[in-house]
Amino acid sequence: MERAAQLLQGNHMTVTGVACAVGFVNRGSFAAAFKRKFGVNPVIIDLIGNLMLMPPLPISSFFP
């Protein structure tokens, strides 16, 4: 599961792709096992990881 968390955070892989990469055939069973281990749905980790990869917005975009 630690490898799955790394893949979700650092790559542009889908949750289904990560599930297959770590040996799960079913996305649902992967999500359930991930949530049991970490207490959070893997989609959340995927979203946070993708946000962290985005370039920062220029400060001028906050002030017209």
Backbone as a chain_set.jsonl record, in Angstrom:
{"seq": "MERAAQLLQGNHMTVTGVACAVGFVNRGSFAAAFKRKFGVNPVIIDLIGNLMLMPPLPISSFFP", "coords": {"N": [[0.813, -1.194, 0.0], [2.027, 1.2, 0.606], [3.574, 1.708, -1.642], [1.54, 2.122, -3.503], [0.456, 4.521, -2.535], [2.631, 6.2, -3.02], [2.726, 6.096, -5.826], [0.282, 7.268, -6.464], [0.649, 9.849, -5.518], [2.854, 10.841, -6.913], [2.777, 10.387, -9.678], [1.175, 10.556, -12.902], [-0.922, 8.736, -12.885], [-3.968, 6.897, -13.04], [-6.361, 5.99, -10.49], [-7.264, 3.433, -10.979], [-5.19, 2.492, -12.62], [-3.05, 2.523, -10.812], [-4.01, 0.665, -8.977], [-3.932, -1.696, -10.522], [-1.167, -1.753, -10.983], [-0.131, -2.376, -8.496], [-1.085, -4.876, -8.061], [-3.85, -5.401, -7.78], [-6.951, -6.512, -9.081], [-9.43, -5.488, -9.134], [-10.782, -2.301, -8.927], [-12.44, -1.354, -6.889], [-11.97, -3.09, -4.699], [-9.314, -2.466, -4.249], [-9.553, 0.257, -3.509], [-11.018, -0.02, -1.128], [-9.198, -1.484, 0.475], [-7.082, 0.337, 0.551], [-8.281, 2.474, 1.883], [-8.789, 1.265, 4.358], [-6.16, 0.946, 5.246], [-5.013, 3.582, 5.218], [-7.039, 5.312, 5.941], [-8.327, 7.031, 4.236], [-9.875, 7.737, 1.099], [-8.426, 6.597, -1.952], [-8.753, 8.293, -4.137], [-8.738, 10.868, -3.114], [-6.064, 11.196, -2.348], [-4.929, 11.046, -4.87], [-6.019, 13.371, -6.069], [-4.908, 15.39, -4.412], [-2.197, 14.947, -4.884], [-2.074, 15.622, -7.615], [-2.714, 18.321, -7.489], [-0.49, 19.278, -6.155], [1.426, 19.063, -8.1], [0.835, 21.029, -9.87], [1.751, 24.143, -11.37], [2.551, 27.05, -9.439], [0.194, 29.738, -8.984], [0.532, 33.037, -10.29], [0.985, 35.828, -8.125], [-0.344, 38.091, -8.963], [-2.686, 37.171, -10.062], [-4.485, 37.042, -8.027], [-5.057, 39.595, -7.312], [-6.722, 42.124, -8.832]], "CA": [[0.0, 0.0, 0.0], [2.904, 2.375, 0.595], [3.92, 1.944, -3.052], [0.347, 2.687, -4.137], [0.381, 5.922, -2.12], [3.686, 6.907, -3.756], [2.321, 6.211, -7.222], [-0.818, 8.234, -6.544], [1.14, 11.197, -5.243], [3.925, 11.317, -7.766], [2.624, 10.094, -11.103], [-0.096, 10.909, -13.535], [-1.633, 7.479, -13.059], [-5.304, 6.854, -12.475], [-6.502, 5.069, -9.362], [-7.347, 2.091, -11.57], [-3.837, 2.137, -13.053], [-2.27, 2.22, -9.606], [-4.533, -0.601, -8.447], [-3.352, -2.769, -11.341], [0.291, -1.761, -10.808], [0.234, -2.995, -7.216], [-1.566, -6.244, -8.009], [-5.291, -5.559, -7.618], [-7.696, -6.67, -10.32], [-10.66, -4.728, -8.975], [-10.549, -0.962, -8.366], [-13.202, -1.238, -5.648], [-11.278, -3.782, -3.596], [-8.128, -1.661, -3.97], [-9.977, 1.449, -2.771], [-11.39, -0.44, 0.227], [-7.967, -1.835, 1.196], [-6.342, 1.584, 0.737], [-8.965, 3.239, 2.927], [-8.521, 0.573, 5.635], [-4.765, 1.184, 5.626], [-4.671, 4.992, 5.406], [-8.179, 6.068, 6.447], [-8.798, 7.994, 3.239], [-10.083, 7.171, -0.224], [-7.267, 6.883, -2.804], [-9.047, 9.405, -5.052], [-8.318, 12.09, -2.423], [-4.606, 11.264, -2.474], [-4.677, 11.347, -6.277], [-6.33, 14.785, -6.289], [-3.91, 16.205, -3.72], [-0.947, 14.786, -5.623], [-2.163, 16.394, -8.86], [-2.651, 19.745, -7.137], [0.889, 19.6, -5.775], [2.229, 19.111, -9.318], [0.467, 22.209, -10.653], [2.609, 25.304, -11.111], [1.867, 28.048, -8.603], [-0.407, 30.875, -9.662], [1.201, 34.296, -9.974], [0.284, 36.618, -7.122], [-1.195, 39.061, -9.648], [-3.983, 36.573, -10.38], [-5.357, 37.227, -6.872], [-5.347, 41.021, -7.158], [-6.938, 42.722, -10.167]], "C": [[0.863, 1.267, 0.0], [3.3, 2.732, -0.841], [2.738, 2.565, -3.794], [0.218, 4.169, -3.789], [1.431, 6.749, -2.857], [3.282, 7.127, -5.207], [1.211, 7.239, -7.392], [-0.321, 9.662, -6.387], [2.073, 11.714, -6.32], [3.754, 11.128, -9.253], [1.29, 10.586, -11.616], [-0.852, 9.627, -13.86], [-3.021, 7.603, -12.455], [-5.311, 5.905, -11.28], [-6.569, 3.638, -9.885], [-5.974, 1.614, -12.021], [-2.946, 1.768, -11.885], [-2.71, 0.89, -9.017], [-3.934, -1.783, -9.203], [-1.846, -2.889, -11.114], [0.721, -2.429, -9.514], [-0.457, -4.341, -7.004], [-3.046, -6.455, -7.771], [-5.943, -5.667, -8.986], [-8.909, -5.749, -10.31], [-10.368, -3.394, -8.292], [-11.246, -0.795, -7.019], [-12.514, -1.909, -4.475], [-9.982, -3.063, -3.24], [-8.5, -0.451, -3.118], [-10.336, 1.103, -1.325], [-10.148, -0.768, 1.059], [-7.141, -0.584, 1.492], [-6.962, 2.393, 1.873], [-8.774, 2.593, 4.302], [-7.127, 0.895, 6.149], [-4.511, 2.639, 6.024], [-5.819, 5.864, 5.918], [-8.732, 7.1, 5.489], [-8.919, 7.293, 1.884], [-8.89, 7.522, -1.122], [-7.505, 8.016, -3.799], [-8.596, 10.728, -4.432], [-6.804, 12.268, -2.553], [-4.221, 11.622, -3.906], [-4.918, 12.824, -6.558], [-5.293, 15.697, -5.645], [-2.576, 16.134, -4.456], [-0.949, 15.596, -6.903], [-2.108, 17.887, -8.576], [-1.232, 20.165, -6.805], [1.78, 19.727, -7.01], [1.936, 20.343, -10.169], [1.422, 23.362, -10.354], [1.851, 26.328, -10.269], [1.296, 29.178, -9.449], [0.375, 32.148, -9.331], [0.351, 35.104, -9.01], [-0.671, 37.613, -7.764], [-2.57, 38.488, -10.002], [-4.964, 36.716, -9.218], [-5.791, 38.675, -6.697], [-5.517, 41.655, -8.534], [-6.234, 44.044, -10.34]], "O": [[0.46, 2.291, -0.551], [3.355, 3.906, -1.207], [2.93, 3.448, -4.63], [-0.096, 4.983, -4.657], [1.154, 7.874, -3.273], [3.472, 8.214, -5.753], [1.207, 7.996, -8.363], [-0.815, 10.575, -7.048], [2.079, 12.91, -6.609], [4.539, 11.677, -10.027], [0.405, 10.975, -10.854], [-1.359, 9.455, -14.968], [-3.225, 8.325, -11.479], [-4.383, 5.118, -11.089], [-5.987, 2.731, -9.288], [-5.629, 0.449, -11.823], [-2.175, 0.811, -11.959], [-1.878, 0.082, -8.607], [-3.484, -2.754, -8.595], [-1.311, -3.996, -11.058], [1.815, -2.988, -9.437], [-0.425, -4.89, -5.902], [-3.47, -7.594, -7.576], [-5.535, -4.995, -9.934], [-9.356, -5.288, -11.359], [-9.78, -3.359, -7.212], [-10.703, -0.165, -6.111], [-12.478, -1.357, -3.375], [-9.584, -3.041, -2.075], [-7.838, -0.165, -2.12], [-9.996, 1.846, -0.405], [-10.059, -0.372, 2.221], [-6.563, -0.465, 2.572], [-6.25, 2.932, 2.721], [-8.615, 3.297, 5.3], [-6.933, 1.095, 7.348], [-3.874, 2.905, 7.043], [-5.605, 7.019, 6.287], [-9.524, 7.955, 5.886], [-8.158, 6.377, 1.573], [-8.392, 8.646, -1.055], [-6.547, 8.639, -4.258], [-8.124, 11.614, -5.145], [-6.326, 13.367, -2.835], [-3.3, 12.406, -4.13], [-4.102, 13.465, -7.219], [-4.849, 16.667, -6.26], [-1.905, 17.151, -4.629], [0.065, 16.201, -7.25], [-1.514, 18.641, -9.347], [-0.814, 21.276, -7.132], [2.789, 20.431, -6.969], [2.696, 20.665, -11.082], [1.851, 23.536, -9.214], [0.631, 26.447, -10.388], [1.844, 29.528, -10.494], [0.832, 32.312, -8.2], [-0.877, 35.063, -9.079], [-1.7, 37.947, -7.178], [-3.516, 39.246, -10.218], [-6.165, 36.528, -9.41], [-6.777, 38.953, -6.014], [-4.566, 41.717, -9.313], [-6.325, 44.657, -11.404]]}, "num_chains": 1, "name": "protein.A"}
